[in-house]
Amino acid sequence: MSGAEEFRDFRRIADAVAADIARGRLRPGDRLPPQRLFARRRRIAPSTASRVYGELVRRGLVVGEVGRGTFVRAVPEPTGRALTESPVLPTGVNLELNYPSAPGQSELLSASLAPLLRPDVFAEATQTAAAAGTPAARAAASALLACGSWRPAAERVLFTGTARQAIAGALAALVPPGGRVGVEALTYPVVREIAARLQLTLVPLTSDAHGVRPEAVAAAHRGAPLSALYVQPTLHNPTCVTMPEARRRDLAATVRELGLPVVEDRIWSFLYPGTADAARTVPDPFAAFAPEWTYVVDGLSKRIAPGLSVGLLVTPGPEDEQVAAALRSGGWTAGRFALEAATRWLTDGTADRLARGKRADAAARHALVTACLTGHDVHTDPYAYFAWWRLPAPWRGETFTAAAAAQGIAVTPGSTFAAGATTAPDAVRIGLASPPYDVLETALRRLVAIAETGPGLRPPSGPAPCFT
């Protein structure tokens, strides 16, 4: 068979499988046969079968899980959407998106913006801005990010349009194309998209209940040198793990010994109280333990609002031109108006008031999860806006996601977070921030009913409420 004929053949077969999925003959969660068996049944070469499966993955119709096989996806995977979230479902409850809102948020934000609309101020606010922003913005950001014993120097703060762009800028500056980046085995999905576009290889690192293990970092670096490490030490997404101080110290010692730059993602850290509470000690940022090696990423999309965002990137040195150049070349610097608005929200107390409101809101939603999912293997945190649910057997993440979608509820399967060759856990992440309380409670009750009914069966209507 010629190359052109094989190309047409594998595309034709992929089209046929896609049609079976579209017609419901193959349902979300169904496992395709092993490639050799598929090849025998179709009377094609194993190499052609491999190309068929690769084409189905490329179209977002199936997902391959190491050691388990290839499964029909719950929903088509979005393409060409780097640095964006999944769209909101046209109907139903979306527990994939996770944008919190505090009472009176719009009124607070609009009141702070009013002075910017004066013609003289507006003219200045619509000028261009460099990655370093303005002196006022740097001072405000430094005060915002200060935590425990750590306060970044104002001259080390750079600004981007979003926190995701700050991550992209840091990795673009630190890691050459083809370079290796160590990440937690379950990691923020957007980092996977960034790595693909920058042609970086993500190396999954073993983690435990305290976060990424330092010895796993050292072992990966010995195998082939890492260029950087990306971690979420506080309220890790999706597992909700917060790395304790002892682990941060051990990891800091390891990265200093290896000379390994670290990108610390603190996007959810604002939900922690500013001081220790009665139940635990709030750890300092990882940057406090390895300041000369750590690039800190934060942003305002969760603190304030998704469409009114500025990303923050703190560099280890006072003038990191390599990072600033990466931000400029990527088109990732913040707009001046957004920067001016953010500076006002940070300096007049608006951002702090919103953070306090969202902290209380997260605690209330955590109480809902605790009540509704009693008896299930759920990992969450009183300060988290999401929960990590390890599903009861025989559920798989993709199959449960499909069953939930059939009931009008969108959740995120564990495979979405799996880095590299990591085997996807039988789990889903539930975003808690977006729905109203009553809608969230109804959705959680429905998810429990689905889980307890089992795959292939329709859950009974009207499960018992969480509260009496």
C-alpha positions as CSV (number, residue, x, y, z in Angstrom):
1,M,0.0,0.0,0.0
2,S,1.4,3.4,-0.9
3,G,1.7,6.2,1.6
4,A,-1.2,8.1,0.0
5,E,-3.4,5.0,0.1
6,E,-2.6,4.3,3.7
7,F,-3.4,7.9,4.6
8,R,-6.8,7.7,2.9
9,D,-7.4,4.3,4.5
10,F,-6.7,5.3,8.1
11,R,-8.7,8.5,7.7
12,R,-11.7,6.6,6.3
13,I,-11.6,4.1,9.2
14,A,-11.3,6.9,11.7
15,D,-14.3,8.6,10.1
16,A,-16.3,5.3,10.5
17,V,-15.4,5.1,14.2
18,A,-16.3,8.7,14.7
19,A,-19.7,8.1,13.1
20,D,-20.3,5.2,15.5
21,I,-19.5,7.6,18.4
22,A,-21.8,10.3,17.0
23,R,-24.7,7.8,16.5
24,G,-24.3,6.4,20.0
25,R,-23.1,3.0,19.0
26,L,-20.0,3.7,20.9
27,R,-20.8,5.5,24.1
28,P,-18.7,7.7,26.4
29,G,-16.6,5.5,28.6
30,D,-16.6,2.5,26.2
31,R,-13.2,1.0,25.7
32,L,-11.9,0.4,22.2
33,P,-10.2,-3.0,21.5
34,P,-6.4,-3.2,21.7
35,Q,-4.8,-1.9,18.5
36,R,-3.6,-5.3,17.3
37,L,-7.1,-6.8,17.8
38,F,-8.6,-3.7,16.0
39,A,-6.2,-4.3,13.1
40,R,-7.1,-8.0,12.8
41,R,-10.8,-7.2,12.8
42,R,-10.4,-4.5,10.2
43,R,-7.9,-6.5,8.2
44,I,-5.4,-3.6,8.2
45,A,-1.8,-3.3,9.3
46,P,-1.0,-2.6,12.9
47,S,0.7,0.7,11.9
48,T,-2.6,1.8,10.2
49,A,-4.5,0.9,13.4
50,S,-2.1,3.0,15.3
51,R,-2.7,5.9,13.0
52,V,-6.4,5.5,13.3
53,Y,-6.2,5.7,17.1
54,G,-3.9,8.7,16.9
55,E,-6.4,10.4,14.6
56,L,-9.3,9.8,17.0
57,V,-7.2,11.2,19.9
58,R,-6.3,14.2,17.8
59,R,-10.0,14.8,17.1
60,G,-10.7,14.7,20.8
61,L,-13.0,11.6,20.5
62,V,-11.0,9.2,22.6
63,V,-8.5,9.3,25.3
64,G,-5.6,6.8,25.9
65,E,-4.8,5.8,29.5
66,V,-1.5,4.1,30.2
67,G,-1.9,0.5,31.1
68,R,-5.7,0.6,30.7
69,G,-6.5,1.2,27.0
70,T,-8.3,3.7,24.8
71,F,-11.7,5.0,25.9
72,V,-14.4,7.1,24.2
73,R,-14.3,10.6,25.7
74,A,-17.3,12.0,27.6
75,V,-17.2,15.2,25.5
76,P,-15.1,16.3,22.5
77,E,-11.8,17.8,23.7
78,P,-11.6,21.5,22.7
79,T,-8.9,22.4,20.2
80,G,-7.0,25.6,19.6
81,R,-7.9,27.0,23.0
82,A,-4.6,27.6,24.7
83,L,-4.8,29.5,28.0
84,T,-8.6,29.2,28.1
85,E,-11.1,27.3,30.2
86,S,-13.8,24.9,28.8
87,P,-17.0,26.8,27.7
88,V,-20.0,26.9,29.9
89,L,-22.6,24.3,29.0
90,P,-25.6,25.7,27.2
91,T,-27.9,24.1,29.8
92,G,-27.4,22.4,33.1
93,V,-24.8,23.0,35.9
94,N,-21.2,23.6,35.1
95,L,-18.9,22.4,37.9
96,E,-15.8,22.6,35.6
97,L,-15.5,26.4,35.6
98,N,-14.5,27.9,38.9
99,Y,-14.9,31.6,39.2
100,P,-15.9,32.8,42.7
101,S,-18.0,35.9,43.3
102,A,-18.5,37.8,46.6
103,P,-21.7,39.6,47.6
104,G,-21.7,43.2,46.3
105,Q,-18.7,42.5,44.1
106,S,-20.0,44.5,41.1
107,E,-20.8,47.6,43.2
108,L,-17.4,47.5,44.9
109,L,-15.5,47.2,41.6
110,S,-17.5,49.8,39.7
111,A,-17.1,52.4,42.5
112,S,-13.3,52.1,42.4
113,L,-13.3,52.5,38.6
114,A,-15.4,55.7,38.5
115,P,-12.3,58.0,38.9
116,L,-10.6,56.3,35.9
117,L,-13.4,57.6,33.6
118,R,-12.5,61.3,34.0
119,P,-11.2,62.4,30.6
120,D,-7.8,63.4,31.9
121,V,-7.3,60.2,33.9
122,F,-8.7,58.0,31.2
123,A,-6.3,59.4,28.6
124,E,-3.3,58.4,30.8
125,A,-4.9,55.0,31.6
126,T,-5.2,54.0,28.0
127,Q,-1.5,54.4,27.1
128,T,0.7,51.4,26.7
129,A,2.4,49.7,29.6
130,A,5.7,47.8,29.9
131,A,6.0,44.5,31.5
132,A,7.3,46.3,34.6
133,G,4.1,48.2,34.9
134,T,4.1,51.5,36.9
135,P,5.7,52.3,40.2
136,A,2.3,52.4,41.9
137,A,1.3,49.1,40.4
138,R,4.5,47.4,41.6
139,A,4.1,48.8,45.1
140,A,0.5,47.6,45.3
141,A,1.4,44.2,44.0
142,S,4.3,43.8,46.4
143,A,1.9,44.6,49.3
144,L,-0.7,42.2,48.0
145,L,1.6,39.3,47.6
146,A,3.3,39.7,51.0
147,C,2.7,36.6,53.2
148,G,4.3,35.6,56.5
149,S,8.0,36.4,56.4
150,W,8.0,36.9,52.6
151,R,7.4,40.2,50.9
152,P,8.7,40.6,47.3
153,A,10.7,43.6,46.4
154,A,8.5,45.9,44.2
155,E,11.2,46.1,41.5
156,R,10.9,42.3,41.0
157,V,7.3,42.4,40.0
158,L,6.2,42.0,36.3
159,F,2.7,42.2,34.9
160,T,0.8,40.0,32.4
161,G,-2.7,39.9,31.1
162,T,-3.5,36.8,33.1
163,A,-1.8,34.4,35.5
164,R,-1.7,31.8,32.7
165,Q,0.3,34.2,30.6
166,A,2.7,34.7,33.6
167,I,3.2,30.9,33.7
168,A,3.8,30.8,29.9
169,G,6.3,33.7,30.1
170,A,8.3,32.2,33.0
171,L,8.5,28.8,31.2
172,A,9.4,30.3,27.9
173,A,12.2,32.2,29.5
174,L,13.5,29.4,31.6
175,V,13.1,26.3,29.4
176,P,14.5,25.9,25.8
177,P,12.4,24.1,23.2
178,G,12.7,20.4,23.9
179,G,13.5,21.0,27.6
180,R,12.1,19.1,30.5
181,V,9.8,20.6,33.2
182,G,9.1,18.7,36.4
183,V,5.5,18.9,37.5
184,E,3.2,17.2,40.0
185,A,1.9,14.0,38.4
186,L,-1.6,15.6,38.6
187,T,-1.2,19.2,37.4
188,Y,-3.0,22.3,36.1
189,P,-4.3,21.3,32.6
190,V,-3.4,24.7,31.1
191,V,0.3,23.9,31.8
192,R,0.0,20.9,29.5
193,E,-1.3,23.2,26.8
194,I,1.5,25.7,27.4
195,A,4.1,23.0,27.3
196,A,2.8,21.6,24.0
197,R,2.8,25.0,22.4
198,L,6.3,25.8,23.7
199,Q,7.5,22.3,22.7
200,L,8.4,21.4,26.3
201,T,8.3,18.0,27.9
202,L,6.4,17.6,31.2
203,V,8.0,15.1,33.6
204,P,5.5,13.8,36.2
205,L,6.8,13.7,39.7
206,T,5.6,11.5,42.5
207,S,3.6,13.3,45.2
208,D,2.1,12.3,48.5
209,A,-0.2,13.8,51.1
210,H,2.4,16.6,51.6
211,G,2.9,17.5,48.0
212,V,5.7,16.7,45.5
213,R,8.5,14.5,46.9
214,P,12.0,16.0,46.8
215,E,13.6,12.7,46.1
216,A,11.4,12.4,43.0
217,V,12.7,15.7,41.8
218,A,16.3,14.6,42.3
219,A,15.7,11.2,40.6
220,A,14.0,12.8,37.5
221,H,16.9,15.3,37.3
222,R,19.5,12.5,37.4
223,G,17.7,10.7,34.6
224,A,17.9,13.6,32.3
225,P,18.4,17.2,33.5
226,L,15.3,19.3,34.2
227,S,15.3,22.9,33.2
228,A,12.6,24.0,35.7
229,L,10.0,22.8,38.2
230,Y,6.4,24.0,38.2
231,V,4.5,23.4,41.5
232,Q,1.3,24.5,43.3
233,P,2.3,24.3,47.0
234,T,-0.8,25.9,48.3
235,L,-4.3,24.5,47.6
236,H,-3.0,22.3,44.7
237,N,-5.4,22.0,41.9
238,P,-7.1,19.4,41.8
239,T,-6.1,17.6,45.0
240,C,-6.4,20.5,47.5
241,V,-3.1,19.5,49.1
242,T,-1.2,22.3,50.8
243,M,2.5,21.5,51.3
244,P,3.6,21.9,54.9
245,E,6.6,23.9,56.0
246,A,8.9,20.9,56.5
247,R,8.3,19.7,53.0
248,R,8.8,23.2,51.6
249,R,12.2,23.3,53.4
250,D,13.2,19.9,52.1
251,L,12.2,20.8,48.5
252,A,14.0,24.1,48.7
253,A,17.2,22.3,49.8
254,T,16.9,20.0,46.8
255,V,16.3,22.7,44.2
256,R,19.3,24.7,45.6
257,E,21.5,21.6,45.4
258,L,20.4,21.0,41.8
259,G,20.4,24.6,40.7
260,L,16.8,24.2,39.5
261,P,14.5,27.2,38.9
262,V,11.0,26.8,40.3
263,V,7.7,28.4,39.1
264,E,5.4,28.6,42.1
265,D,1.8,29.0,41.2
266,R,-0.1,30.8,44.1
267,I,-3.4,31.5,42.2
268,W,-5.6,30.1,45.0
269,S,-3.5,31.1,48.0
270,F,-5.5,34.2,48.7
271,L,-8.2,32.0,50.2
272,Y,-5.9,31.2,53.1
273,P,-6.3,33.6,56.1
274,G,-3.4,36.0,56.5
275,T,-2.4,34.6,59.9
276,A,-2.5,31.1,61.4
277,D,-5.9,29.9,62.6
278,A,-6.6,27.6,65.5
279,A,-6.5,24.4,63.3
280,R,-3.2,24.8,61.4
281,T,-0.2,27.0,60.7
282,V,-0.4,28.8,57.4
283,P,3.0,28.2,55.6
284,D,5.1,30.9,54.0
285,P,5.3,30.8,50.2
286,F,7.8,28.4,48.8
287,A,9.7,31.5,47.6
288,A,10.5,32.3,51.2
289,F,12.6,29.1,51.4
290,A,14.3,29.4,48.0
291,P,14.1,33.1,47.1
292,E,17.0,33.0,44.7
293,W,15.4,30.2,42.6
294,T,11.7,30.9,42.7
295,Y,9.5,32.7,40.2
296,V,6.1,33.4,41.8
297,V,2.9,33.5,39.7
298,D,-0.4,35.0,40.9
299,G,-3.3,36.9,39.4
300,L,-6.6,38.6,40.0
301,S,-9.0,36.5,38.0
302,K,-10.0,34.5,41.1
303,R,-9.5,37.4,43.6
304,I,-11.5,39.9,41.6
305,A,-13.2,38.7,38.4
306,P,-12.2,36.5,35.3
307,G,-12.8,39.3,32.8
308,L,-11.0,42.0,34.9
309,S,-7.7,40.2,35.4
310,V,-4.0,41.0,35.7
311,G,-1.3,38.4,36.1
312,L,1.6,38.9,38.5
313,L,5.1,37.4,38.1
314,V,7.8,37.9,40.7
315,T,11.3,37.1,39.6
316,P,14.3,36.2,41.8
317,G,16.4,39.1,40.5
318,P,15.6,42.8,40.5
319,E,16.0,43.0,36.7
320,D,15.2,39.7,34.9
321,E,15.3,41.0,31.3
322,Q,15.0,37.4,29.9
323,V,11.6,37.0,31.4
324,A,10.5,40.5,30.4
325,A,11.6,39.8,26.9
326,A,9.6,36.6,26.9
327,L,6.5,38.5,28.0
328,R,7.0,41.1,25.3
329,S,7.6,38.6,22.5
330,G,4.6,36.5,23.5
331,G,2.3,39.5,23.6
332,W,1.6,38.6,27.3
333,T,2.1,42.0,29.0
334,A,-0.8,43.6,30.8
335,G,-3.0,46.3,29.3
336,R,-2.5,49.7,30.9
337,F,-6.2,50.2,31.7
338,A,-6.4,46.8,33.5
339,L,-3.2,47.7,35.3
340,E,-4.6,51.1,36.5
341,A,-7.9,49.5,37.5
342,A,-6.1,46.7,39.4
343,T,-3.9,49.3,41.2
344,R,-7.0,51.1,42.5
345,W,-8.6,47.9,43.7
346,L,-5.5,46.9,45.5
347,T,-4.8,50.2,47.2
348,D,-8.3,51.2,48.2
349,G,-9.1,47.9,50.0
350,T,-11.5,46.5,47.4
351,A,-9.4,43.4,46.7
352,D,-9.0,42.7,50.4
353,R,-12.8,43.0,51.0
354,L,-13.5,40.7,48.1
355,A,-11.0,38.1,49.3
356,R,-12.6,38.1,52.8
357,G,-16.0,37.6,51.2
358,K,-14.8,34.8,49.0
359,R,-13.0,33.1,51.9
360,A,-16.3,32.9,53.8
361,D,-18.1,31.8,50.7
362,A,-15.6,29.0,50.2
363,A,-16.0,27.8,53.8
364,A,-19.8,27.6,53.3
365,R,-19.5,25.7,50.1
366,H,-17.0,23.3,51.7
367,A,-19.7,22.6,54.3
368,L,-22.1,21.6,51.5
369,V,-19.5,19.2,50.1
370,T,-18.9,17.7,53.6
371,A,-22.6,17.2,54.2
372,C,-23.5,15.9,50.8
373,L,-20.6,13.5,50.1
374,T,-20.4,12.0,53.6
375,G,-19.0,8.5,53.3
376,H,-17.2,9.1,50.0
377,D,-13.5,9.5,49.4
378,V,-13.4,13.3,48.9
379,H,-10.3,15.4,49.3
380,T,-11.0,19.1,49.9
381,D,-10.1,21.9,52.2
382,P,-12.1,24.5,54.2
383,Y,-10.3,27.2,52.1
384,A,-10.7,25.5,48.7
385,Y,-13.2,26.2,45.9
386,F,-12.9,22.7,44.5
387,A,-13.0,19.1,45.7
388,W,-11.2,16.0,44.4
389,W,-13.5,12.9,44.5
390,R,-12.0,9.4,44.2
391,L,-14.9,7.5,42.7
392,P,-16.3,4.2,44.1
393,A,-15.6,1.1,42.0
394,P,-16.4,0.3,39.3
395,W,-16.7,3.9,38.1
396,R,-14.0,5.4,35.9
397,G,-13.5,9.2,35.6
398,E,-14.6,9.4,32.0
399,T,-17.6,7.1,32.5
400,F,-18.8,9.1,35.5
401,T,-18.3,12.4,33.7
402,A,-20.5,11.1,30.9
403,A,-23.1,9.9,33.3
404,A,-23.1,13.3,35.1
405,A,-23.3,15.1,31.7
406,A,-26.4,13.0,30.9
407,Q,-28.0,14.4,34.0
408,G,-27.0,18.0,33.1
409,I,-23.9,18.4,35.3
410,A,-20.4,19.0,34.0
411,V,-17.5,17.8,36.1
412,T,-13.8,17.3,35.2
413,P,-12.4,13.8,34.9
414,G,-9.1,12.9,36.5
415,S,-7.5,12.3,33.1
416,T,-7.6,16.0,32.4
417,F,-5.0,16.6,35.1
418,A,-2.7,13.7,34.4
419,A,0.8,14.8,33.2
420,G,2.9,12.7,30.8
421,A,2.5,9.0,31.1
422,T,0.7,9.3,34.5
423,T,-2.1,6.8,34.8
424,A,-5.3,8.8,35.2
425,P,-7.0,8.1,38.6
426,D,-10.6,7.1,38.9
427,A,-11.6,10.6,40.1
428,V,-13.3,13.8,39.2
429,R,-12.7,17.4,40.2
430,I,-15.8,19.3,41.3
431,G,-15.6,23.1,41.0
432,L,-17.6,24.7,43.7
433,A,-17.4,28.5,43.0
434,S,-19.8,29.3,40.3
435,P,-23.3,28.0,40.9
436,P,-25.7,29.5,43.5
437,Y,-25.9,27.5,46.8
438,D,-29.2,25.8,46.1
439,V,-28.1,24.8,42.6
440,L,-24.8,23.5,43.9
441,E,-26.5,21.4,46.6
442,T,-28.9,19.9,44.0
443,A,-26.0,19.1,41.7
444,L,-24.0,17.4,44.5
445,R,-27.0,15.3,45.6
446,R,-27.5,14.3,42.0
447,L,-23.8,13.3,41.7
448,V,-24.0,11.2,44.8
449,A,-27.1,9.4,43.4
450,I,-25.3,8.7,40.2
451,A,-22.2,7.3,42.1
452,E,-24.3,5.1,44.3
453,T,-26.5,3.8,41.5
454,G,-23.6,2.5,39.4
455,P,-22.6,2.7,35.7
456,G,-25.2,1.9,33.1
457,L,-28.2,2.6,35.4
458,R,-30.3,5.7,35.8
459,P,-30.3,7.1,39.3
460,P,-33.6,7.6,41.1
461,S,-35.1,11.0,40.9
462,G,-35.2,13.4,43.8
463,P,-32.4,12.0,46.1
464,A,-32.7,12.9,49.8
465,P,-31.5,16.5,50.6
466,C,-28.2,17.0,52.3
467,F,-29.7,18.9,55.2
468,T,-32.8,18.3,57.2
